[in-house]
Structures are given as structure tokens and as C-alpha cells.
């Protein structure tokens, strides 16, 4: 149930937890499969690769795993799925495809390792030539963006809400950024459009966004004079791709026990689902963000369960105060008894850490934030988080959390202080804090245990 993407999927899966609704089921040491009768004439084919676990289902759901995958695993856990059966062809085809993909990946890595080393000078020249071509495209696109912003400011930002053609202009500019190979800017433009006419002071918040874009315009123009770290931050903000080998070669690699403290999934265009997994290093105190993408409902390769701890080496993308990372080696899931505990000491000075990251890289829009002694409040129709009162006084900050989840959390804590984790988002006035998990100390007062988690609903 910890793999469930949301409460609705959990409830629906339990409704399918009847073997009578599954005409055929089976399992072996490798996989679990079954056919579930839906509303159509043809049953849904559901299958789970136990090595992940990885899920696949023929239903149209865009959630991972879907209710059928969860229900099938619940039936297996209840010993209602026969074991040792011969898997059908549609399961073998899927498992074979996954195996072929893994073998090709291993063979490619082995071939690269066995190949004689290429001339570094030749490789550097080839890469520089490719980079120069891309930079020329990006620079041309950013100049168009700069002119468009100047026109917008000259005519007045307020006109964006009254111009019937404004949305089309924004979509056109976002598409132009894709053509210019600056997909990160395209995403920023689409997100900024949602600010227009969204609240009384929206023009101020839009102007802040334009200011960040102008920083990128200036940075691209001055790219030759930037330090390698700042240039890497600019490339990341523009959406410049970087493969695993480059990340491992250029970025910092850290070994730790990583606790999954937050999960969020967002649906992008073209049935592309982005999964954000936030990891807390229990020894180093470092935060890490692992991004995964799933296209067309195929699911994710691996499952990272909120509240679980994984021992792994992470390679961070190069730059100042980097957050995004990839696994440098296979992640080993740890039993609770073998994992280091999450303590308040690991989460010390969260506001100072946040300010240092923003100062080091203001182009990094997604920021993680902890508060170890937080109170959840409801005032004037808005959920707020009150920070602990110390030497400095902090006003309550707006929180993003579903009403039923917030009331449930208050009932669990009885109003007592708790540790909250979430994503800090720029927004009206102070900004807002999207809550992803809540934690509370045990009887000793030294160890934090997971109390609540956002199920990672697709937004």
C-alpha cells in the first residue's frame, strides 16, 4: 500500500481485492500476473515484475501503479494467487523486453569500458563543436525572449489579462524555446502564464518571473566569462540535457543512507509523468532530488517507497548547491533496524540552509524545506504553518495541503508540534509551502518517525 499513488487508488484497489473479479491469476519467482474484468468486454491484463517492483497494466489509468496492480499484489500477499504457474505469453513478452533492455544497457556499458580510450583532444573538439551549435540556437531564442519581455513591460503587464490573444502569444513563445533547444525556459513560460490574473497582485509576481528570465538572458550572453559552476546552473535552468556519464564525471558523488521523505508526481504534455523523489541523507544531512519520467503509461523502472531508506552512492549534477542527483550504484533497500534514524539534529537550521542554496543558485526554482517544530493552523479559509518562536519571529506561511489530509494530520498529532517537509514555492507575498510528509518524535524525543505522507497524486 506504500506504493499507492493516492488514497483513491488504495480504496479502489481494496474494492478489487476479490479473487472472483480476476478470471485468471498466477505467479512465480519472477512475476505476478492476472486478468481483471473491467467495464469492457476484454479484461485488463495486469503484471508485476517483482525485481522492481515494476508494474504494467492494459487499463487506461495514468497512475503508477494503478488500482489493478495494487489489487493483484494485495491478493498475492493474502495467498490468493497460485504460485509456480507458467506465465502466459503476454507476460513473457513484457519481461523479455525488460530483460533485453537491461542486457543491452549492460552490453553497451561493457563495450564502452572495453573499448580503447579515444583521443581526449578529438573528443573535446567534437563536443565543443556540438555545444557551440546549441549555444547559438539558445542565444538566438533568448534574444527573442528578451524582446518579447520588453514589449510586455512597455505595454503594461495588466494588459496580459485583457488581451484575448495573450495565451496564444505565450504558447508561441514557449514553442519557440523548444525550437531553440531551451526546454527549461519553455516550461517556465507555461508555468508563469498561470500567474496571470490569478490573484489581485499577480502583476508583481509576474514581474519577479521576468526578472529571473532576464538573469538567464544576460547569463547566456556572458556565457564565456561564467565560472564552470555558474555555467552548469544556467545550462540546467535552460533544460540542457546531461547523460549519466557526464554527471558522474563532473559532479560530486556522495555515499549515504538516503531516506525517502517526499514524493510528488506531475503530468506534463504528451502523457509524460514526472516523478520527484526527495531523499534525506541520514549521515551527511544532504538533500537530493531524483527525477524520473514515464511516457505513455509505461510506469517507472524502480519503486522508491516514502519512509523507506536506501543505501546508495548518488552523483549530483554539477553546479552551485546542487540538489538533483542520480544513483551511481544500485540502491539497496535497508530494513528499519539496519537504517540510521532520522533525528532533529540532521535537520538543524533549515532556513539557513534554504537561504544558502538560494543565494548560491537563484535559478533553482524547486527547493526542499524542513521545519522540526511546526504547528498546522487554519485561518480565513487558508492552511498555514506556524514556525517555532526563538530569537527571531517568523510569520505563519501559507501551506498547500488537501483539507481532509490536514484535518487528519491534526487529529493524529492532537495539535502537538511536528516536523514537516515539503517543497517551497515562490508565490504571492511570502510564497507557499507544499507539504509532502509529516514526522513526530518517539518516546525518547530523539528519533523522528513518519506520521503522514502525500501519496504523490498526479497533478
Secondary structure as GFF3:
##gff-version 3
##sequence-region A 1 459
A	DSSP	alpha_helix	7	15	.	.	.	ID=ss1
A	DSSP	three_ten_helix	19	21	.	.	.	ID=ss2
A	DSSP	beta_strand	22	27	.	.	.	ID=ss3
A	DSSP	beta_strand	31	36	.	.	.	ID=ss4
A	DSSP	beta_strand	44	49	.	.	.	ID=ss5
A	DSSP	beta_strand	54	57	.	.	.	ID=ss6
A	DSSP	alpha_helix	67	77	.	.	.	ID=ss7
A	DSSP	alpha_helix	89	114	.	.	.	ID=ss8
A	DSSP	alpha_helix	120	155	.	.	.	ID=ss9
A	DSSP	alpha_helix	159	162	.	.	.	ID=ss10
A	DSSP	alpha_helix	166	179	.	.	.	ID=ss11
A	DSSP	alpha_helix	183	193	.	.	.	ID=ss12
A	DSSP	alpha_helix	202	221	.	.	.	ID=ss13
A	DSSP	three_ten_helix	223	225	.	.	.	ID=ss14
A	DSSP	alpha_helix	228	238	.	.	.	ID=ss15
A	DSSP	alpha_helix	244	250	.	.	.	ID=ss16
A	DSSP	beta_strand	253	268	.	.	.	ID=ss17
A	DSSP	three_ten_helix	269	271	.	.	.	ID=ss18
A	DSSP	beta_strand	272	281	.	.	.	ID=ss19
A	DSSP	beta_strand	287	295	.	.	.	ID=ss20
A	DSSP	beta_strand	309	316	.	.	.	ID=ss21
A	DSSP	beta_strand	325	327	.	.	.	ID=ss22
A	DSSP	beta_strand	332	334	.	.	.	ID=ss23
A	DSSP	three_ten_helix	344	347	.	.	.	ID=ss24
A	DSSP	alpha_helix	350	360	.	.	.	ID=ss25
A	DSSP	beta_strand	367	379	.	.	.	ID=ss26
A	DSSP	beta_strand	382	386	.	.	.	ID=ss27
A	DSSP	beta_strand	397	400	.	.	.	ID=ss28
A	DSSP	alpha_helix	403	413	.	.	.	ID=ss29
A	DSSP	beta_strand	418	425	.	.	.	ID=ss30
A	DSSP	beta_strand	432	441	.	.	.	ID=ss31
A	DSSP	beta_strand	448	453	.	.	.	ID=ss32
###
